[in-house]
Amino acid sequence: MVFDFGDKYKLKNEVVPEGCPMTEPERQLFFANEILKENMAELKEGDKLPTYHVETFGCQMNAKDSEKIAGILELAGYTEAEDERADIVVYNTCTVRENANLKVYGRLGYLKKLKEKNPRMIIAMCGCMPQEPKVVEKLKQSYRFVDIVFGTFNIYKVAELIYVRRHRNKMVIDVEDKSPLIVENLPSSHKYSFKAGVNIMYGCNNFCTFCIVPLVRGREKSRKPQDIIHECRSLAKQGVKEIMLLGQNVDSYGMTLDPKVKFSELLEEVEKVEGIKRIRFMSPNPEDFADEVIEVMAKSKKIEKHVHMPLQSGSDRILKRMNRNYTKQQFLDIVNKIKEKIPGVELTTDIIVGFPGETEEDFLDTMDVCEKVGFASAYTFIYSKRTGTPAAMMEDQVPEDVVSERFDRLLKVVQRKSAEVAEKYVGSVVEVLVEEKDTEPGMLTGRLSNNMLVHFKADESLLGEFANVHIDESKGFYFFGSLVDPK
């Protein structure tokens, strides 16, 4: 199921210009051009182009959606601003945790003050938060200064929504409760010129009892493999060297296609794209992690030696309550296969502490998995109720002091094991993709094939290039190194 919106929040566009196409993406390209013509007509001599700012909250899927929004806005004649002091501000939101919602509401208060100084400013909220009916109602009642509200299923309509708001003096709301179509060939503005995310699927069918994602992003829907490969080739021609294949559960990719396509088969096709040097993917579910994927990774020259596979809990009893359809031993068996077939691979994970009903014995099972696997790093979370999920209704919530004490114990184990993993790289020379300038002048950061981060002194001309770096010192889960021989 997803939240049922019916027709209540669907856009009724009564300001469609003459000649507007009915098909996508032609329709959105048309609206972007209409906005561009209006922007150009409004400019006076010496005026700067109108600006936009997209603020992303949440996961890599949200970040990819923000790139699409930015691409459309640039097509419509807007230039990027560094912060919210812009003519159009888009908040692309996350709703995985209640605190994420509260953070956005607080930031909206700041935007209200900016809008008072710039009445022509357009404020838009999109992403996962508007997929909750209670959020839309709250915006309508308490945040009337927000101009546009739209959800995860109609990101592609941002140009049309802006056009409607510019021609209609009231809040524009357009939220779907399902994904009617996947719109290809829209522009995208990438944060980095040398790496990019590529959506391979949308939605999730797993319905973990703690997670609201299936309710706000809907059921799984895979992109056609030819469209994915076309995008990868296009990115390679633009100079992109590394791609991240994105999906809520990439291992179930292709199950909604006819004929079905396996994720391992898609990986093999992406491998063939000339110009792409590194391939990553996020995130597999242990329930669906297939032997074929391990085999493809083992023989690949491009797929990174890194697997991020969420554990969530090491207790079979808690995993069952979470609706995670694997056991502790099945998880360990997959890890052993990965390590056996892919020498040098590193694993990272997600873990929730204090899920309802978790006992000390359950928690010790989680600690045991961490000891046995030796994760390079782990995203550890204290369980918090998420309204709308089955877990929030469970009666046996774990006391906060117990959860906090367990969390601290887990963190110590994770940090110790991470340090052990990192220490074995000290003294070696590794290839890194140089990604960003460090906060310290003259220093850059880059990632190893296993996704670990190294800081080293080098010239900015290396950004976006591959370089050989000697690992001088381990800092637990990252390194300091010295440049050896840039490629």
C-alpha positions in Angstrom: 0.0 0.0 0.0 0.9 3.7 -0.3 -0.8 6.7 1.2 -4.1 7.2 -0.8 -4.4 10.7 -2.2 -7.2 10.1 -4.7 -7.7 13.3 -6.8 -7.6 15.7 -3.9 -4.0 16.9 -4.5 -3.6 16.4 -8.2 -2.8 19.5 -10.3 -5.6 21.1 -12.3 -3.7 23.1 -14.9 -6.1 25.8 -16.2 -3.3 27.9 -17.6 -1.9 25.7 -20.4 -0.4 27.7 -23.2 -1.4 27.1 -26.8 0.6 24.4 -28.5 1.6 22.6 -25.3 2.4 18.9 -26.0 0.6 16.1 -24.1 3.5 13.7 -24.1 6.5 13.6 -21.8 9.3 14.7 -21.8 8.2 17.1 -24.6 5.6 18.7 -22.3 8.1 19.6 -19.6 10.7 20.9 -22.1 7.9 23.1 -23.5 7.1 24.6 -20.1 10.8 25.1 -19.4 11.1 27.1 -22.7 8.0 29.1 -21.8 9.6 30.1 -18.5 12.9 30.9 -20.2 11.1 33.3 -22.6 9.3 35.0 -19.7 12.6 35.3 -17.7 14.4 36.8 -20.7 11.5 39.2 -21.4 11.6 40.5 -17.8 15.4 41.1 -17.8 16.5 44.7 -18.0 19.9 45.9 -19.1 22.5 45.0 -16.4 20.2 42.5 -14.7 21.5 39.1 -13.7 19.7 35.9 -14.6 17.2 34.7 -11.9 18.7 32.2 -9.5 17.7 28.9 -7.9 18.8 26.8 -5.0 18.0 23.1 -4.4 18.5 21.8 -0.9 18.6 18.1 -0.6 17.6 16.1 2.5 18.0 12.4 2.7 19.4 9.6 0.5 21.2 9.2 -2.8 17.8 8.8 -4.5 16.9 12.3 -3.3 20.2 13.6 -4.5 19.6 12.2 -7.9 16.1 13.7 -8.0 17.7 17.1 -7.1 20.0 16.9 -10.1 17.0 16.4 -12.3 15.3 19.4 -10.8 18.4 21.5 -11.2 18.8 20.5 -14.8 15.2 21.6 -15.6 15.6 24.9 -13.8 18.8 25.7 -15.7 17.0 24.9 -18.9 14.4 27.4 -17.9 17.0 30.2 -17.5 17.9 30.0 -13.8 21.5 30.0 -12.5 22.5 28.2 -9.3 22.9 30.2 -6.1 25.1 29.1 -3.2 22.3 29.4 -0.6 18.6 30.0 -0.1 18.8 33.7 -1.0 17.6 32.8 -4.5 14.5 33.5 -6.7 13.4 29.8 -6.5 14.2 27.6 -3.6 13.4 23.9 -3.7 13.5 21.7 -0.6 13.8 18.1 -1.6 12.8 16.3 1.6 13.3 13.1 3.5 10.7 11.6 5.8 12.5 8.4 7.0 12.6 9.9 10.6 10.4 12.3 12.4 13.4 14.6 13.1 13.9 15.0 9.4 10.5 16.5 9.1 11.0 18.9 12.1 14.3 20.1 10.6 12.5 21.0 7.3 9.7 22.9 9.1 12.3 24.9 11.0 14.1 25.8 7.7 10.8 26.9 6.2 10.6 29.5 8.9 13.9 30.9 7.7 12.6 30.9 4.1 9.6 32.9 5.2 11.8 35.8 6.3 13.8 35.7 3.1 10.5 35.8 1.1 9.4 38.9 3.0 12.5 40.6 1.6 11.9 39.2 -1.9 8.2 38.8 -2.6 8.8 37.3 -6.0 10.6 34.4 -4.5 9.1 31.0 -5.2 9.4 28.3 -2.5 8.8 24.7 -3.4 8.8 21.5 -1.3 9.0 18.1 -2.9 10.3 14.6 -2.2 9.1 12.2 0.5 7.5 14.6 3.0 4.6 15.7 0.7 3.8 12.0 0.1 2.2 12.1 3.6 -1.3 13.6 3.5 -0.8 15.1 7.0 2.2 17.0 5.8 0.3 18.5 2.9 -2.5 19.6 5.2 0.0 21.1 7.6 1.6 23.1 4.8 -1.8 24.3 3.6 -2.8 25.5 7.1 0.5 26.7 8.7 2.9 27.4 5.8 0.8 29.3 3.2 3.9 31.1 2.0 5.1 27.8 0.4 4.2 28.2 -3.3 4.6 24.7 -4.7 4.2 21.2 -3.1 4.8 18.0 -5.1 5.9 14.5 -4.4 8.3 11.8 -5.4 6.3 10.5 -8.4 6.1 13.8 -10.3 9.6 15.3 -9.9 9.7 15.5 -13.7 6.8 18.1 -13.6 8.7 20.9 -11.9 8.7 23.2 -15.0 5.0 22.9 -15.4 4.4 23.5 -11.7 6.5 26.6 -11.7 4.7 27.9 -14.8 1.3 27.3 -13.2 2.4 29.1 -10.0 3.7 32.1 -11.9 0.3 32.4 -13.6 -1.9 31.6 -10.6 -1.7 33.4 -7.3 -2.2 30.5 -4.9 -0.4 27.4 -3.6 0.1 24.8 -6.3 -0.2 21.2 -5.0 0.5 18.1 -7.1 1.0 14.8 -5.3 0.4 11.4 -6.8 -0.2 8.2 -4.8 1.5 6.0 -7.4 4.0 6.3 -10.2 2.1 6.6 -13.5 5.2 6.6 -15.7 9.0 6.9 -15.8 10.0 9.9 -17.8 13.3 9.6 -19.6 15.6 12.1 -21.4 15.1 15.1 -19.1 18.1 17.3 -18.4 20.2 16.8 -15.3 22.7 19.0 -13.6 25.4 17.0 -11.8 27.2 18.1 -8.7 30.4 16.4 -9.9 31.6 16.3 -13.5 33.4 13.0 -13.0 30.8 10.9 -11.0 27.1 10.5 -11.1 24.2 8.5 -9.8 22.0 6.5 -12.2 18.5 5.4 -11.1 17.8 1.8 -12.1 14.5 1.5 -10.2 12.1 3.3 -8.0 10.1 2.3 -5.0 10.3 -0.7 -2.6 8.3 -3.9 -2.1 9.9 -5.0 1.2 7.7 -3.2 3.8 10.0 -3.5 6.7 8.0 -2.7 9.8 10.2 0.3 10.8 10.3 1.9 7.4 8.0 4.4 5.7 9.8 4.4 2.3 7.3 2.0 0.5 4.5 4.3 1.6 6.0 7.5 0.2 7.9 6.0 -2.8 5.5 3.3 -3.8 6.0 -0.1 -5.2 9.0 -1.2 -7.2 9.3 -0.1 -10.8 12.4 -0.8 -12.8 13.7 1.2 -15.7 14.3 -0.5 -19.0 17.9 -1.7 -19.3 18.4 0.1 -22.7 17.4 3.4 -21.0 19.9 2.8 -18.2 22.7 1.9 -20.6 21.9 5.0 -22.8 22.2 7.2 -19.8 25.5 5.6 -18.8 26.9 6.1 -22.3 25.8 9.7 -22.3 27.4 10.3 -18.9 30.7 8.7 -20.1 30.7 11.1 -23.1 30.4 14.0 -20.7 33.5 12.8 -18.9 31.9 10.9 -16.0 34.3 8.2 -14.8 32.3 6.6 -11.9 28.6 5.8 -11.7 26.5 4.7 -8.8 23.5 2.5 -9.7 20.7 3.5 -7.4 17.6 1.8 -6.0 16.0 1.1 -2.7 16.8 -2.6 -3.3 18.9 -3.0 -6.4 19.0 -6.8 -6.2 15.3 -7.0 -7.1 15.9 -4.9 -10.2 14.1 -6.1 -13.3 11.4 -8.1 -11.6 8.7 -5.7 -12.9 10.0 -5.8 -16.5 8.7 -8.1 -19.2 10.8 -10.0 -20.0 12.4 -10.0 -16.5 16.1 -8.9 -16.3 18.4 -9.8 -13.5 20.6 -7.3 -11.7 23.6 -9.3 -12.5 22.8 -9.1 -16.2 22.4 -5.3 -15.9 25.8 -5.1 -14.2 27.4 -7.0 -17.1 25.9 -4.5 -19.6 27.0 -1.5 -17.7 30.5 -3.0 -17.5 30.7 -2.8 -21.3 30.2 1.0 -21.4 33.4 2.6 -22.6 34.7 5.5 -20.5 33.2 4.3 -17.2 36.1 3.2 -15.0 34.2 2.5 -11.7 30.8 1.1 -11.0 29.1 1.2 -7.5 25.6 0.3 -6.4 23.4 1.0 -3.4 21.8 -0.9 -1.7 21.2 -4.6 -1.9 19.0 -6.5 0.5 20.4 -9.7 1.9 17.1 -11.4 1.1 17.7 -11.0 -2.6 21.5 -10.9 -2.8 22.2 -13.5 -5.6 25.2 -15.7 -6.2 25.2 -14.4 -9.8 25.9 -10.8 -8.5 28.9 -12.1 -6.5 30.2 -13.9 -9.6 29.9 -10.8 -11.8 31.7 -8.7 -9.2 34.5 -11.2 -8.9 35.3 -11.1 -12.6 34.6 -7.4 -13.1 37.4 -4.9 -13.8 35.1 -2.0 -13.0 32.8 -2.9 -10.1 34.2 -1.5 -6.9 35.4 -3.9 -4.1 32.7 -2.6 -1.7 29.3 -3.9 -0.7 27.0 -1.9 1.5 24.5 -4.5 2.8 22.1 -3.4 5.6 22.1 -5.9 8.5 19.7 -3.9 10.7 19.8 -6.6 13.4 21.7 -9.8 14.1 18.8 -11.4 16.0 16.6 -13.8 14.0 13.7 -12.9 16.3 14.1 -9.2 15.7 14.7 -9.6 12.0 11.3 -11.4 11.8 9.6 -8.6 13.7 11.2 -6.1 11.3 9.9 -8.2 8.3 13.5 -8.7 7.1 13.3 -12.1 5.4 16.7 -13.5 6.2 18.4 -14.9 9.3 21.7 -14.1 11.0 23.3 -17.2 9.5 22.1 -16.4 6.0 23.6 -13.0 6.3 26.9 -14.4 7.5 26.8 -17.0 4.7 26.5 -14.3 2.1 29.3 -12.3 3.6 31.6 -15.4 3.5 30.8 -16.0 -0.1 31.6 -12.4 -1.0 34.9 -12.4 0.9 35.8 -15.8 -0.6 35.1 -14.8 -4.2 36.2 -11.1 -4.1 39.6 -10.7 -2.4 40.1 -7.2 -0.9 36.4 -6.5 -0.7 35.2 -4.4 2.2 31.6 -4.4 3.6 29.6 -1.6 5.2 26.2 -1.8 6.8 23.2 -0.2 8.6 22.2 -1.3 12.1 19.3 -0.3 14.3 19.6 -0.4 18.1 16.6 -0.7 20.4 14.0 -2.0 18.0 10.8 -2.8 19.9 11.1 -6.0 21.9 14.9 -6.1 21.6 16.4 -8.0 24.5 20.0 -8.1 25.7 20.3 -11.5 24.0 19.0 -10.0 20.7 21.5 -7.2 21.0 24.4 -9.6 21.6 23.5 -11.4 18.4 24.0 -8.1 16.6 27.4 -7.5 18.3 28.4 -11.1 17.3 27.8 -10.3 13.6 29.9 -7.2 13.9 32.7 -9.1 15.4 32.6 -11.9 12.8 32.2 -9.7 9.7 34.5 -6.8 10.6 32.6 -4.0 8.8 34.8 -1.2 7.4 32.2 1.1 8.7 28.6 1.0 9.9 25.7 3.5 10.0 24.3 2.9 13.4 20.9 4.3 14.4 18.9 4.4 17.6 15.4 3.2 16.8 12.8 6.0 16.8 9.1 5.7 16.2 8.0 6.6 12.7 4.3 7.4 12.6 2.6 5.3 10.0 4.8 2.2 10.4 3.8 -1.0 12.2 6.8 -0.8 14.5 5.5 2.5 16.0 2.4 0.6 17.2 4.3 -2.2 19.0 3.9 -2.0 22.7 7.2 -3.3 23.9 9.3 -0.2 23.2 12.8 -0.4 24.7 13.6 2.2 27.4 15.8 5.1 26.2 18.5 4.5 28.8 18.8 0.9 27.8 19.0 1.8 24.1 21.6 4.5 24.7 23.8 2.1 26.7 23.6 -0.5 24.0 24.3 2.0 21.3 27.5 3.1 23.0 28.7 -0.5 23.3 27.9 -1.2 19.6 29.8 1.9 18.5 32.9 0.8 20.4 32.9 -2.6 18.6 32.2 -1.0 15.2 35.0 1.5 15.7 37.5 -1.2 16.8 36.7 -3.4 13.9 36.9 -0.5 11.5 40.3 0.4 12.8 41.4 -3.2 12.3 40.2 -3.1 8.7 41.9 0.2 8.0 45.2 -0.7 9.6 46.0 -3.4 7.0 46.2 -0.8 4.2 48.9 1.3 5.9 52.1 1.2 3.8 50.4 0.2 0.6 49.9 2.2 -2.6 46.3 2.4 -3.7 44.4 4.0 -6.7 42.0 6.7 -5.7 39.5 8.8 -7.5 40.3 12.4 -6.4 37.0 13.9 -5.4 37.1 17.1 -3.4 39.2 19.8 -1.8 39.8 19.2 1.8 39.0 21.9 4.5 42.7 22.2 5.0 44.4 24.3 2.3 46.4 22.3 -0.2 44.8 19.0 0.8 42.5 16.8 -1.4 40.3 13.8 -0.7 39.9 10.7 -2.7 38.2 7.3 -2.5 39.7 3.9 -2.7 38.0 1.1 -4.7 36.6 -0.1 -1.3 35.0 3.3 -0.7 37.3 4.3 2.1 38.5 7.9 2.2 42.1 9.2 2.1 43.3 12.8 2.6 46.5 13.8 0.9 48.4 16.9 -0.3 48.1 17.6 -4.1 47.3 20.2 -6.7 43.6 20.9 -7.4 44.3 20.0 -11.1 43.9 16.4 -10.0 40.2 16.8 -9.1 38.2 14.2 -11.0 41.3 12.2 -11.9 42.7 8.9 -10.7 45.9 9.0 -8.7 48.2 6.6 -6.8 48.4 7.4 -3.1 50.7 5.8 -0.5 48.7 5.2 2.7 50.8 6.7 5.5 48.5 6.6 8.5 45.1 5.1 9.5 42.6 7.2 11.4 40.2 4.3 12.1 37.9 4.5 9.1 39.9 7.0 6.9 43.5 7.6 6.0 46.2 10.2 5.5 48.5 9.5 2.5 51.1 10.9 0.1 50.7 11.3 -3.6 52.9 8.9 -5.6 52.1 9.0 -9.3 48.9 10.6 -10.6 47.5 9.0 -13.7 
